[in-house]
């Protein structure tokens, strides 16, 4: 799963247990072109909000 690889590359995957990982996958899952995908934009916006980052500022 690409989303899990991204979390792993960001060193976030090891912080999650199975329940949390499954909930993240379900929360950000969207159906695109007849297949399941992840809404990365919403994920990034929510992650930035939780971290206290201002929108649009790297």
PyMOL Python script that loads the backbone (N, CA, C, O; Angstrom):
from pymol import cmd

cmd.read_pdbstr("""\
ATOM      1  N   UNK A   1       0.843  -1.171   0.000  1.00  0.00           N
ATOM      2  CA  UNK A   1       0.000   0.000   0.000  1.00  0.00           C
ATOM      3  C   UNK A   1       0.893   1.241   0.000  1.00  0.00           C
ATOM      4  O   UNK A   1       1.775   1.385   0.847  1.00  0.00           O
ATOM      5  N   UNK A   2       0.653   2.133  -0.960  1.00  0.00           N
ATOM      6  CA  UNK A   2       1.477   3.328  -1.105  1.00  0.00           C
ATOM      7  C   UNK A   2       1.391   4.235   0.122  1.00  0.00           C
ATOM      8  O   UNK A   2       2.400   4.798   0.548  1.00  0.00           O
ATOM      9  N   UNK A   3       0.207   4.376   0.684  1.00  0.00           N
ATOM     10  CA  UNK A   3       0.032   5.242   1.853  1.00  0.00           C
ATOM     11  C   UNK A   3       0.893   4.753   3.017  1.00  0.00           C
ATOM     12  O   UNK A   3       1.519   5.556   3.708  1.00  0.00           O
ATOM     13  N   UNK A   4       0.923   3.456   3.231  1.00  0.00           N
ATOM     14  CA  UNK A   4       1.739   2.902   4.313  1.00  0.00           C
ATOM     15  C   UNK A   4       3.225   3.106   4.032  1.00  0.00           C
ATOM     16  O   UNK A   4       4.002   3.336   4.958  1.00  0.00           O
ATOM     17  N   UNK A   5       3.626   3.025   2.767  1.00  0.00           N
ATOM     18  CA  UNK A   5       5.024   3.300   2.419  1.00  0.00           C
ATOM     19  C   UNK A   5       5.379   4.758   2.705  1.00  0.00           C
ATOM     20  O   UNK A   5       6.473   5.057   3.186  1.00  0.00           O
ATOM     21  N   UNK A   6       4.440   5.666   2.403  1.00  0.00           N
ATOM     22  CA  UNK A   6       4.665   7.088   2.693  1.00  0.00           C
ATOM     23  C   UNK A   6       4.824   7.294   4.197  1.00  0.00           C
ATOM     24  O   UNK A   6       5.744   7.982   4.638  1.00  0.00           O
ATOM     25  N   UNK A   7       3.930   6.698   4.980  1.00  0.00           N
ATOM     26  CA  UNK A   7       4.041   6.818   6.441  1.00  0.00           C
ATOM     27  C   UNK A   7       5.368   6.255   6.935  1.00  0.00           C
ATOM     28  O   UNK A   7       5.991   6.819   7.834  1.00  0.00           O
ATOM     29  N   UNK A   8       5.794   5.150   6.348  1.00  0.00           N
ATOM     30  CA  UNK A   8       7.063   4.546   6.724  1.00  0.00           C
ATOM     31  C   UNK A   8       8.229   5.466   6.368  1.00  0.00           C
ATOM     32  O   UNK A   8       9.145   5.646   7.170  1.00  0.00           O
ATOM     33  N   UNK A   9       8.197   6.052   5.162  1.00  0.00           N
ATOM     34  CA  UNK A   9       9.260   6.973   4.738  1.00  0.00           C
ATOM     35  C   UNK A   9       9.342   8.196   5.644  1.00  0.00           C
ATOM     36  O   UNK A   9      10.422   8.754   5.838  1.00  0.00           O
ATOM     37  N   UNK A  10       8.210   8.613   6.197  1.00  0.00           N
ATOM     38  CA  UNK A  10       8.173   9.762   7.105  1.00  0.00           C
ATOM     39  C   UNK A  10       8.454   9.367   8.558  1.00  0.00           C
ATOM     40  O   UNK A  10       8.382  10.199   9.463  1.00  0.00           O
ATOM     41  N   UNK A  11       8.774   8.090   8.767  1.00  0.00           N
ATOM     42  CA  UNK A  11       9.049   7.542  10.104  1.00  0.00           C
ATOM     43  C   UNK A  11       7.839   7.661  11.026  1.00  0.00           C
ATOM     44  O   UNK A  11       7.990   7.810  12.238  1.00  0.00           O
ATOM     45  N   UNK A  12       6.640   7.595  10.450  1.00  0.00           N
ATOM     46  CA  UNK A  12       5.413   7.664  11.241  1.00  0.00           C
ATOM     47  C   UNK A  12       4.779   6.289  11.456  1.00  0.00           C
ATOM     48  O   UNK A  12       4.038   6.088  12.418  1.00  0.00           O
ATOM     49  N   UNK A  13       5.067   5.360  10.574  1.00  0.00           N
ATOM     50  CA  UNK A  13       4.401   4.057  10.630  1.00  0.00           C
ATOM     51  C   UNK A  13       4.704   3.315  11.929  1.00  0.00           C
ATOM     52  O   UNK A  13       3.830   2.644  12.477  1.00  0.00           O
ATOM     53  N   UNK A  14       5.916   3.428  12.417  1.00  0.00           N
ATOM     54  CA  UNK A  14       6.290   2.706  13.641  1.00  0.00           C
ATOM     55  C   UNK A  14       5.611   3.279  14.883  1.00  0.00           C
ATOM     56  O   UNK A  14       5.608   2.647  15.939  1.00  0.00           O
ATOM     57  N   UNK A  15       5.037   4.473  14.756  1.00  0.00           N
ATOM     58  CA  UNK A  15       4.330   5.085  15.884  1.00  0.00           C
ATOM     59  C   UNK A  15       2.900   4.576  16.021  1.00  0.00           C
ATOM     60  O   UNK A  15       2.236   4.852  17.020  1.00  0.00           O
ATOM     61  N   UNK A  16       2.422   3.832  15.021  1.00  0.00           N
ATOM     62  CA  UNK A  16       1.026   3.399  14.985  1.00  0.00           C
ATOM     63  C   UNK A  16       0.891   1.925  15.303  1.00  0.00           C
ATOM     64  O   UNK A  16       1.712   1.107  14.888  1.00  0.00           O
ATOM     65  N   UNK A  17      -0.167   1.592  16.053  1.00  0.00           N
ATOM     66  CA  UNK A  17      -0.496   0.178  16.216  1.00  0.00           C
ATOM     67  C   UNK A  17      -1.451  -0.215  15.084  1.00  0.00           C
ATOM     68  O   UNK A  17      -1.849   0.640  14.292  1.00  0.00           O
ATOM     69  N   UNK A  18      -1.813  -1.460  15.001  1.00  0.00           N
ATOM     70  CA  UNK A  18      -2.675  -1.943  13.923  1.00  0.00           C
ATOM     71  C   UNK A  18      -4.020  -1.251  13.870  1.00  0.00           C
ATOM     72  O   UNK A  18      -4.513  -0.934  12.787  1.00  0.00           O
ATOM     73  N   UNK A  19      -4.620  -1.012  15.027  1.00  0.00           N
ATOM     74  CA  UNK A  19      -5.915  -0.339  15.098  1.00  0.00           C
ATOM     75  C   UNK A  19      -5.826   1.074  14.533  1.00  0.00           C
ATOM     76  O   UNK A  19      -6.674   1.493  13.747  1.00  0.00           O
ATOM     77  N   UNK A  20      -4.787   1.805  14.943  1.00  0.00           N
ATOM     78  CA  UNK A  20      -4.605   3.182  14.477  1.00  0.00           C
ATOM     79  C   UNK A  20      -4.335   3.230  12.974  1.00  0.00           C
ATOM     80  O   UNK A  20      -4.858   4.091  12.267  1.00  0.00           O
ATOM     81  N   UNK A  21      -3.519   2.304  12.501  1.00  0.00           N
ATOM     82  CA  UNK A  21      -3.206   2.233  11.070  1.00  0.00           C
ATOM     83  C   UNK A  21      -4.471   1.965  10.261  1.00  0.00           C
ATOM     84  O   UNK A  21      -4.715   2.626   9.251  1.00  0.00           O
ATOM     85  N   UNK A  22      -5.269   1.007  10.694  1.00  0.00           N
ATOM     86  CA  UNK A  22      -6.522   0.686   9.998  1.00  0.00           C
ATOM     87  C   UNK A  22      -7.476   1.875   9.994  1.00  0.00           C
ATOM     88  O   UNK A  22      -8.148   2.130   8.995  1.00  0.00           O
ATOM     89  N   UNK A  23      -7.537   2.603  11.107  1.00  0.00           N
ATOM     90  CA  UNK A  23      -8.414   3.772  11.182  1.00  0.00           C
ATOM     91  C   UNK A  23      -7.947   4.894  10.264  1.00  0.00           C
ATOM     92  O   UNK A  23      -8.770   5.566   9.642  1.00  0.00           O
ATOM     93  N   UNK A  24      -6.641   5.105  10.174  1.00  0.00           N
ATOM     94  CA  UNK A  24      -6.123   6.113   9.241  1.00  0.00           C
ATOM     95  C   UNK A  24      -6.471   5.754   7.806  1.00  0.00           C
ATOM     96  O   UNK A  24      -6.913   6.605   7.034  1.00  0.00           O
ATOM     97  N   UNK A  25      -6.271   4.490   7.451  1.00  0.00           N
ATOM     98  CA  UNK A  25      -6.596   4.047   6.093  1.00  0.00           C
ATOM     99  C   UNK A  25      -8.073   4.270   5.787  1.00  0.00           C
ATOM    100  O   UNK A  25      -8.422   4.715   4.693  1.00  0.00           O
ATOM    101  N   UNK A  26      -8.929   3.965   6.737  1.00  0.00           N
ATOM    102  CA  UNK A  26     -10.372   4.128   6.533  1.00  0.00           C
ATOM    103  C   UNK A  26     -10.762   5.605   6.477  1.00  0.00           C
ATOM    104  O   UNK A  26     -11.580   5.999   5.646  1.00  0.00           O
ATOM    105  N   UNK A  27     -10.188   6.410   7.345  1.00  0.00           N
ATOM    106  CA  UNK A  27     -10.544   7.839   7.413  1.00  0.00           C
ATOM    107  C   UNK A  27     -10.226   8.578   6.119  1.00  0.00           C
ATOM    108  O   UNK A  27     -11.001   9.434   5.692  1.00  0.00           O
ATOM    109  N   UNK A  28      -9.108   8.264   5.495  1.00  0.00           N
ATOM    110  CA  UNK A  28      -8.671   9.014   4.318  1.00  0.00           C
ATOM    111  C   UNK A  28      -8.895   8.262   3.004  1.00  0.00           C
ATOM    112  O   UNK A  28      -8.424   8.696   1.952  1.00  0.00           O
ATOM    113  N   UNK A  29      -9.607   7.146   3.062  1.00  0.00           N
ATOM    114  CA  UNK A  29      -9.894   6.371   1.847  1.00  0.00           C
ATOM    115  C   UNK A  29     -10.938   7.085   1.000  1.00  0.00           C
ATOM    116  O   UNK A  29     -11.952   7.566   1.507  1.00  0.00           O
ATOM    117  N   UNK A  30     -10.667   7.144  -0.301  1.00  0.00           N
ATOM    118  CA  UNK A  30     -11.615   7.682  -1.276  1.00  0.00           C
ATOM    119  C   UNK A  30     -11.669   6.723  -2.458  1.00  0.00           C
ATOM    120  O   UNK A  30     -10.742   5.948  -2.694  1.00  0.00           O
ATOM    121  N   UNK A  31     -12.753   6.790  -3.181  1.00  0.00           N
ATOM    122  CA  UNK A  31     -12.923   5.942  -4.367  1.00  0.00           C
ATOM    123  C   UNK A  31     -12.663   6.812  -5.592  1.00  0.00           C
ATOM    124  O   UNK A  31     -13.397   7.770  -5.836  1.00  0.00           O
ATOM    125  N   UNK A  32     -11.624   6.489  -6.365  1.00  0.00           N
ATOM    126  CA  UNK A  32     -11.271   7.235  -7.569  1.00  0.00           C
ATOM    127  C   UNK A  32     -11.106   6.276  -8.736  1.00  0.00           C
ATOM    128  O   UNK A  32     -10.342   5.314  -8.657  1.00  0.00           O
ATOM    129  N   UNK A  33     -11.821   6.540  -9.813  1.00  0.00           N
ATOM    130  CA  UNK A  33     -11.677   5.702 -10.996  1.00  0.00           C
ATOM    131  C   UNK A  33     -11.964   4.240 -10.751  1.00  0.00           C
ATOM    132  O   UNK A  33     -11.342   3.372 -11.363  1.00  0.00           O
ATOM    133  N   UNK A  34     -12.901   3.954  -9.862  1.00  0.00           N
ATOM    134  CA  UNK A  34     -13.272   2.575  -9.588  1.00  0.00           C
ATOM    135  C   UNK A  34     -12.323   1.834  -8.660  1.00  0.00           C
ATOM    136  O   UNK A  34     -12.420   0.615  -8.518  1.00  0.00           O
ATOM    137  N   UNK A  35     -11.417   2.549  -8.036  1.00  0.00           N
ATOM    138  CA  UNK A  35     -10.493   1.882  -7.102  1.00  0.00           C
ATOM    139  C   UNK A  35     -10.329   2.723  -5.847  1.00  0.00           C
ATOM    140  O   UNK A  35     -10.575   3.929  -5.850  1.00  0.00           O
ATOM    141  N   UNK A  36      -9.910   2.067  -4.778  1.00  0.00           N
ATOM    142  CA  UNK A  36      -9.660   2.764  -3.518  1.00  0.00           C
ATOM    143  C   UNK A  36      -8.340   3.518  -3.600  1.00  0.00           C
ATOM    144  O   UNK A  36      -7.354   3.015  -4.138  1.00  0.00           O
ATOM    145  N   UNK A  37      -8.337   4.707  -3.070  1.00  0.00           N
ATOM    146  CA  UNK A  37      -7.134   5.529  -3.013  1.00  0.00           C
ATOM    147  C   UNK A  37      -7.148   6.275  -1.686  1.00  0.00           C
ATOM    148  O   UNK A  37      -8.054   6.087  -0.874  1.00  0.00           O
ATOM    149  N   UNK A  38      -6.156   7.111  -1.467  1.00  0.00           N
ATOM    150  CA  UNK A  38      -6.050   7.906  -0.244  1.00  0.00           C
ATOM    151  C   UNK A  38      -6.157   9.378  -0.614  1.00  0.00           C
ATOM    152  O   UNK A  38      -5.572   9.821  -1.603  1.00  0.00           O
ATOM    153  N   UNK A  39      -6.902  10.127   0.179  1.00  0.00           N
ATOM    154  CA  UNK A  39      -7.019  11.572  -0.007  1.00  0.00           C
ATOM    155  C   UNK A  39      -5.823  12.224   0.691  1.00  0.00           C
ATOM    156  O   UNK A  39      -5.909  12.651   1.842  1.00  0.00           O
ATOM    157  N   UNK A  40      -4.710  12.287  -0.035  1.00  0.00           N
ATOM    158  CA  UNK A  40      -3.471  12.809   0.534  1.00  0.00           C
ATOM    159  C   UNK A  40      -3.581  14.280   0.907  1.00  0.00           C
ATOM    160  O   UNK A  40      -2.994  14.709   1.900  1.00  0.00           O
ATOM    161  N   UNK A  41      -4.320  15.055   0.130  1.00  0.00           N
ATOM    162  CA  UNK A  41      -4.453  16.484   0.414  1.00  0.00           C
ATOM    163  C   UNK A  41      -5.116  16.709   1.774  1.00  0.00           C
ATOM    164  O   UNK A  41      -4.640  17.508   2.580  1.00  0.00           O
ATOM    165  N   UNK A  42      -6.217  15.999   2.017  1.00  0.00           N
ATOM    166  CA  UNK A  42      -6.894  16.117   3.311  1.00  0.00           C
ATOM    167  C   UNK A  42      -5.999  15.605   4.437  1.00  0.00           C
ATOM    168  O   UNK A  42      -5.938  16.210   5.507  1.00  0.00           O
ATOM    169  N   UNK A  43      -5.311  14.500   4.200  1.00  0.00           N
ATOM    170  CA  UNK A  43      -4.386  13.966   5.201  1.00  0.00           C
ATOM    171  C   UNK A  43      -3.333  15.012   5.575  1.00  0.00           C
ATOM    172  O   UNK A  43      -3.070  15.234   6.757  1.00  0.00           O
ATOM    173  N   UNK A  44      -2.733  15.652   4.574  1.00  0.00           N
ATOM    174  CA  UNK A  44      -1.698  16.662   4.831  1.00  0.00           C
ATOM    175  C   UNK A  44      -2.267  17.873   5.557  1.00  0.00           C
ATOM    176  O   UNK A  44      -1.637  18.398   6.475  1.00  0.00           O
ATOM    177  N   UNK A  45      -3.457  18.320   5.152  1.00  0.00           N
ATOM    178  CA  UNK A  45      -4.084  19.456   5.830  1.00  0.00           C
ATOM    179  C   UNK A  45      -4.352  19.143   7.301  1.00  0.00           C
ATOM    180  O   UNK A  45      -4.086  19.969   8.173  1.00  0.00           O
ATOM    181  N   UNK A  46      -4.875  17.958   7.572  1.00  0.00           N
ATOM    182  CA  UNK A  46      -5.171  17.590   8.964  1.00  0.00           C
ATOM    183  C   UNK A  46      -3.898  17.406   9.782  1.00  0.00           C
ATOM    184  O   UNK A  46      -3.846  17.787  10.951  1.00  0.00           O
ATOM    185  N   UNK A  47      -2.878  16.824   9.170  1.00  0.00           N
ATOM    186  CA  UNK A  47      -1.603  16.648   9.863  1.00  0.00           C
ATOM    187  C   UNK A  47      -0.980  18.006  10.191  1.00  0.00           C
ATOM    188  O   UNK A  47      -0.473  18.209  11.294  1.00  0.00           O
ATOM    189  N   UNK A  48      -1.019  18.929   9.239  1.00  0.00           N
ATOM    190  CA  UNK A  48      -0.491  20.278   9.478  1.00  0.00           C
ATOM    191  C   UNK A  48      -1.267  20.990  10.579  1.00  0.00           C
ATOM    192  O   UNK A  48      -0.675  21.672  11.415  1.00  0.00           O
ATOM    193  N   UNK A  49      -2.584  20.836  10.584  1.00  0.00           N
ATOM    194  CA  UNK A  49      -3.410  21.470  11.617  1.00  0.00           C
ATOM    195  C   UNK A  49      -3.061  20.915  12.999  1.00  0.00           C
ATOM    196  O   UNK A  49      -2.948  21.669  13.965  1.00  0.00           O
ATOM    197  N   UNK A  50      -2.893  19.602  13.087  1.00  0.00           N
ATOM    198  CA  UNK A  50      -2.529  18.988  14.367  1.00  0.00           C
ATOM    199  C   UNK A  50      -1.151  19.445  14.845  1.00  0.00           C
ATOM    200  O   UNK A  50      -0.909  19.576  16.045  1.00  0.00           O
ATOM    201  N   UNK A  51      -0.253  19.685  13.890  1.00  0.00           N
ATOM    202  CA  UNK A  51       1.104  20.114  14.240  1.00  0.00           C
ATOM    203  C   UNK A  51       1.182  21.610  14.521  1.00  0.00           C
ATOM    204  O   UNK A  51       2.199  22.103  15.008  1.00  0.00           O
ATOM    205  N   UNK A  52       0.096  22.336  14.212  1.00  0.00           N
ATOM    206  CA  UNK A  52       0.084  23.771  14.455  1.00  0.00           C
ATOM    207  C   UNK A  52       0.767  24.586  13.381  1.00  0.00           C
ATOM    208  O   UNK A  52       1.133  25.738  13.613  1.00  0.00           O
ATOM    209  N   UNK A  53       0.948  23.993  12.183  1.00  0.00           N
ATOM    210  CA  UNK A  53       1.568  24.714  11.070  1.00  0.00           C
ATOM    211  C   UNK A  53       0.544  25.605  10.395  1.00  0.00           C
ATOM    212  O   UNK A  53      -0.637  25.263  10.328  1.00  0.00           O
ATOM    213  N   UNK A  54       0.991  26.745   9.895  1.00  0.00           N
ATOM    214  CA  UNK A  54       0.108  27.629   9.153  1.00  0.00           C
ATOM    215  C   UNK A  54      -0.071  27.090   7.739  1.00  0.00           C
ATOM    216  O   UNK A  54       0.876  26.587   7.135  1.00  0.00           O
ATOM    217  N   UNK A  55      -1.282  27.198   7.220  1.00  0.00           N
ATOM    218  CA  UNK A  55      -1.586  26.702   5.877  1.00  0.00           C
ATOM    219  C   UNK A  55      -0.764  27.447   4.834  1.00  0.00           C
ATOM    220  O   UNK A  55      -0.652  28.672   4.876  1.00  0.00           O
ATOM    221  N   UNK A  56      -0.192  26.699   3.902  1.00  0.00           N
ATOM    222  CA  UNK A  56       0.532  27.284   2.786  1.00  0.00           C
ATOM    223  C   UNK A  56       1.952  27.723   3.090  1.00  0.00           C
ATOM    224  O   UNK A  56       2.632  28.259   2.215  1.00  0.00           O
ATOM    225  N   UNK A  57       2.411  27.506   4.310  1.00  0.00           N
ATOM    226  CA  UNK A  57       3.777  27.889   4.667  1.00  0.00           C
ATOM    227  C   UNK A  57       4.587  26.614   4.887  1.00  0.00           C
ATOM    228  O   UNK A  57       4.272  25.811   5.766  1.00  0.00           O
ATOM    229  N   UNK A  58       5.638  26.436   4.076  1.00  0.00           N
ATOM    230  CA  UNK A  58       6.438  25.202   4.201  1.00  0.00           C
ATOM    231  C   UNK A  58       7.180  25.097   5.521  1.00  0.00           C
ATOM    232  O   UNK A  58       7.887  24.117   5.756  1.00  0.00           O
TER     233      UNK A  58
END
""", "prot")
cmd.dss("prot")
cmd.show_as("cartoon", "prot")
cmd.util.cbc("prot")
cmd.orient("prot")
